[in-house]
Amino acid sequence: MHNIYLWLDIFVILFPFALSFDKKVAFYKNWIFLFPAILVVGSFFIIWDMLFTKNGVWGFNNDYLTGIYFYNLPLEEVLFFIFVPYACVFIYECLKGYFTSNFLEYSHTYITLVLLFILPIISIFYYNRDYTFYTSLFSWVLLLIQYFILKKKYMSWFYIAYLIHLIPFIIINGVLTALPVVIYNNMENTGIRIYTIPVEDTLYSFFLFLGNIMIMDFLKEKFSNPVLEILKSKNE
């Protein structure tokens, strides 16, 4: 059971990476835009994670870790913020690569509006529980930026990809919280669980996933043509 968190990290990245060179999706072509997104969002989450670990919102069980730490975070937790977004965005790109339309094309806006209404209420109601408060608040702010500033139509694909990602999410997080590898302070969350997973983890993952999609899409929009021109000129 030793190093199980590291093995879970490897399991998360293994198949998405191996399939990144599939001709239909050609996910590797997104790396130039995805990796900066992972760096930006991952840095935010690592700082957030460090502060929450320091303040006792959660902690880690050394019995299932390599013992390598960055400040107060185990190596496996840092890798989590690289491997998990990679796998999540891979799901998103596969959906767009294999399908031309989806069942949320005309309803995704309503989902966003409902979330924009509910999330601040959760934040206010659980203002004194750090994990619940900040996950709902940050997710709300991200959706505000998406809805009122970016106004992108990729949210229908995102919501479907998010729903699909919940399957591996429940498996991986189920192991992490059942052993437990990650130990949560229930005074800092609602205490509501999906099996052994704090319900807040679904919002935490929502924020992590959407943040990477938003930044990657922004970089694609701003730099796709220049990058393609440079690659084209090198091949001539």
C-alpha positions as CSV (number, residue, x, y, z in Angstrom):
1,M,0.0,0.0,0.0
2,H,3.0,2.3,0.3
3,N,3.2,5.0,-2.4
4,I,-0.4,4.3,-3.4
5,Y,-1.0,8.0,-4.1
6,L,1.9,8.1,-6.6
7,W,0.5,5.0,-8.3
8,L,-2.9,6.7,-8.5
9,D,-1.3,9.7,-10.1
10,I,0.4,7.5,-12.7
11,F,-2.9,5.7,-13.4
12,V,-4.6,9.0,-14.0
13,I,-2.1,10.2,-16.6
14,L,-1.2,6.8,-18.2
15,F,-4.1,6.3,-20.7
16,P,-4.7,10.0,-21.6
17,F,-1.0,10.4,-22.4
18,A,-0.8,7.2,-24.4
19,L,-3.8,8.2,-26.4
20,S,-2.6,11.8,-26.9
21,F,-1.2,10.9,-30.4
22,D,-4.5,9.5,-31.7
23,K,-4.9,11.0,-35.2
24,K,-8.6,12.0,-34.7
25,V,-8.0,14.1,-31.6
26,A,-4.2,14.7,-31.9
27,F,-4.2,16.0,-28.3
28,Y,-0.5,16.5,-28.3
29,K,-1.1,19.6,-30.6
30,N,-2.7,21.3,-27.6
31,W,0.3,20.9,-25.4
32,I,1.7,24.3,-26.3
33,F,-1.5,25.9,-24.9
34,L,-2.4,23.3,-22.2
35,F,0.9,23.3,-20.3
36,P,0.9,27.1,-19.6
37,A,-2.7,26.7,-18.4
38,I,-1.7,23.9,-16.1
39,L,1.2,26.0,-14.8
40,V,-1.0,29.0,-14.0
41,V,-3.9,27.1,-12.5
42,G,-1.7,24.6,-10.8
43,S,0.3,27.3,-9.1
44,F,-2.9,28.8,-7.7
45,F,-4.0,25.4,-6.4
46,I,-0.6,24.6,-4.9
47,I,-0.6,27.9,-2.9
48,W,-4.2,27.3,-1.9
49,D,-3.3,23.7,-0.9
50,M,-0.3,24.8,1.1
51,L,-2.4,27.3,3.1
52,F,-5.2,24.8,3.8
53,T,-2.7,22.2,4.9
54,K,-1.0,24.7,7.2
55,N,-4.4,25.8,8.6
56,G,-5.5,22.2,9.2
57,V,-8.3,22.1,6.7
58,W,-6.9,18.8,5.5
59,G,-3.7,16.8,5.9
60,F,-1.9,13.7,4.4
61,N,-1.3,10.2,5.7
62,N,2.4,9.5,5.4
63,D,1.7,5.7,5.3
64,Y,0.7,6.1,1.6
65,L,3.3,8.6,0.4
66,T,6.8,8.6,-0.9
67,G,7.9,11.0,1.8
68,I,9.1,13.7,-0.7
69,Y,7.7,17.1,0.2
70,F,7.5,20.6,-1.3
71,Y,7.1,22.8,1.8
72,N,4.1,21.0,3.4
73,L,2.8,19.3,0.3
74,P,3.7,15.7,-0.7
75,L,5.1,15.2,-4.2
76,E,2.0,13.3,-5.1
77,E,-0.2,16.2,-4.4
78,V,1.8,18.5,-6.6
79,L,1.7,15.9,-9.4
80,F,-2.1,15.8,-8.9
81,F,-2.4,19.4,-10.2
82,I,-0.5,18.4,-13.4
83,F,-1.8,15.0,-14.2
84,V,-5.5,15.4,-13.3
85,P,-6.0,18.6,-15.4
86,Y,-4.2,16.9,-18.3
87,A,-6.6,13.9,-18.1
88,C,-9.7,16.1,-17.7
89,V,-8.9,18.3,-20.7
90,F,-8.2,15.2,-22.7
91,I,-11.8,14.1,-22.1
92,Y,-13.0,17.5,-23.2
93,E,-11.0,17.5,-26.4
94,C,-12.0,13.9,-27.2
95,L,-15.6,14.9,-27.0
96,K,-15.1,17.8,-29.4
97,G,-12.9,15.6,-31.7
98,Y,-15.4,12.7,-32.0
99,F,-18.7,14.6,-32.0
100,T,-19.9,17.6,-33.9
101,S,-22.8,18.5,-31.6
102,N,-24.0,17.7,-28.1
103,F,-27.3,17.6,-26.1
104,L,-26.4,20.7,-24.1
105,E,-25.9,23.1,-27.0
106,Y,-29.0,25.1,-26.3
107,S,-29.3,24.6,-22.5
108,H,-25.8,25.1,-21.1
109,T,-26.5,28.8,-20.4
110,Y,-29.3,27.8,-18.0
111,I,-27.0,25.5,-16.1
112,T,-24.5,28.3,-15.7
113,L,-27.3,30.7,-14.5
114,V,-28.5,28.2,-11.9
115,L,-24.9,27.7,-10.6
116,L,-24.4,31.5,-10.5
117,F,-27.5,31.7,-8.3
118,I,-26.7,28.7,-6.0
119,L,-23.0,29.0,-5.4
120,P,-23.0,32.4,-3.6
121,I,-25.8,31.2,-1.4
122,I,-23.6,28.2,-0.4
123,S,-20.7,30.6,0.3
124,I,-22.9,32.7,2.5
125,F,-24.5,29.8,4.3
126,Y,-21.2,28.1,5.0
127,Y,-19.0,31.3,5.5
128,N,-17.4,29.8,8.6
129,R,-16.3,26.5,6.9
130,D,-13.2,27.3,4.8
131,Y,-13.3,24.4,2.3
132,T,-17.0,24.9,1.5
133,F,-16.8,28.7,1.4
134,Y,-13.7,29.0,-0.8
135,T,-14.6,26.2,-3.3
136,S,-18.1,27.6,-3.9
137,L,-16.8,31.2,-4.0
138,F,-13.9,30.5,-6.4
139,S,-16.2,28.5,-8.7
140,W,-18.7,31.3,-8.7
141,V,-16.1,33.9,-9.6
142,L,-14.8,31.7,-12.4
143,L,-18.3,31.3,-13.8
144,L,-18.9,35.0,-13.6
145,I,-15.8,35.6,-15.7
146,Q,-16.9,33.0,-18.2
147,Y,-20.5,34.2,-18.4
148,F,-20.1,38.0,-18.4
149,I,-16.6,38.5,-19.8
150,L,-15.5,35.6,-22.0
151,K,-19.0,34.5,-23.1
152,K,-17.6,31.3,-24.7
153,K,-19.9,28.7,-26.1
154,Y,-17.6,25.8,-25.1
155,M,-19.5,25.4,-21.8
156,S,-21.8,22.8,-23.3
157,W,-18.8,20.6,-24.0
158,F,-17.3,21.4,-20.6
159,Y,-20.4,20.4,-18.7
160,I,-20.6,17.0,-20.5
161,A,-16.8,16.4,-20.0
162,Y,-17.3,17.3,-16.3
163,L,-20.0,14.8,-15.9
164,I,-17.9,12.1,-17.6
165,H,-14.9,12.9,-15.5
166,L,-17.0,12.2,-12.3
167,I,-16.6,8.5,-13.0
168,P,-12.8,8.3,-12.6
169,F,-13.1,11.1,-10.1
170,I,-15.2,9.0,-7.8
171,I,-12.9,6.0,-8.2
172,I,-9.6,7.9,-7.5
173,N,-11.0,10.2,-4.8
174,G,-12.8,7.2,-3.3
175,V,-9.5,5.5,-2.7
176,L,-7.8,8.6,-1.5
177,T,-10.5,9.3,1.1
178,A,-11.3,5.7,2.1
179,L,-7.8,4.6,3.1
180,P,-7.5,7.6,3.9
181,V,-4.6,9.2,2.0
182,V,-6.1,12.7,2.4
183,I,-7.6,13.4,5.8
184,Y,-10.2,16.2,6.0
185,N,-11.1,18.3,9.0
186,N,-15.0,18.0,9.0
187,M,-15.2,21.3,10.9
188,E,-14.1,23.0,7.6
189,N,-16.7,21.3,5.3
190,T,-20.4,20.5,5.3
191,G,-19.8,16.9,6.3
192,I,-21.8,15.7,3.3
193,R,-20.1,12.8,1.6
194,I,-20.4,10.9,-1.7
195,Y,-19.3,7.5,-0.3
196,T,-16.2,8.8,1.6
197,I,-15.6,11.9,-0.6
198,P,-16.5,15.3,0.7
199,V,-19.1,16.9,-1.6
200,E,-16.8,20.0,-1.8
201,D,-14.3,17.9,-3.8
202,T,-16.8,18.1,-6.8
203,L,-16.5,21.9,-6.8
204,Y,-12.8,21.8,-6.2
205,S,-12.5,19.6,-9.3
206,F,-15.0,21.8,-11.2
207,F,-12.8,24.9,-10.5
208,L,-9.6,23.0,-11.4
209,F,-11.1,21.7,-14.7
210,L,-12.8,24.8,-15.9
211,G,-9.8,27.0,-15.0
212,N,-7.6,25.0,-17.3
213,I,-10.2,25.0,-20.1
214,M,-10.6,28.8,-19.9
215,I,-6.9,29.6,-20.0
216,M,-6.1,27.1,-22.7
217,D,-8.9,28.4,-24.9
218,F,-7.8,31.9,-24.3
219,L,-4.2,31.1,-25.4
220,K,-5.5,29.2,-28.4
221,E,-7.5,32.2,-29.5
222,K,-4.7,34.6,-29.0
223,F,-1.7,32.6,-30.3
224,S,-3.0,29.8,-32.6
225,N,-2.3,31.6,-35.9
226,P,1.2,32.9,-35.0
227,V,2.2,29.5,-33.7
228,L,0.9,27.8,-36.9
229,E,2.8,30.3,-39.0
230,I,6.1,29.6,-37.2
231,L,5.6,25.8,-37.5
232,K,4.8,26.2,-41.2
233,S,7.8,28.4,-41.9
234,K,10.1,25.8,-40.2
235,N,8.7,23.1,-42.4
236,E,9.4,25.0,-45.6
